[in-house]
């Protein structure tokens, strides 16, 4: 991964955190890693834990960012989220998997949040 892509991804994650906080989410953890994968953001709202993948693109020439989240990625997020829950104080909370899709193009930003993916 190039420095530009990594930096661009970090900008997207920061914007995703701002978006969530503006919508009354509490950020629990960022970049949670296990041997099964990584979860970009773990957030809490209304006793529901959200395990969120963030995808950021500079344009939609190759499709919208959320389209890059395939079934295998969702399965990695599920395995990683189970590990997080088993080792946390959130065992009794509901769980949702989500994607924040961000397009940053020509000083415009489009942010979409898709939650409860299966």
Secondary structure, DSSP 4 states (H G I P E B T S, - for coil): --HHHHHHHHHHHHHHHHHHHHTT-EEEEEEEEETTEEEEEEEEETTEEEEEEEEEES-STT--GGGG--HHHHHHHHHHHHHHHHTSS-TTSEEEEEEEEEEEETTEEEEEEEES--
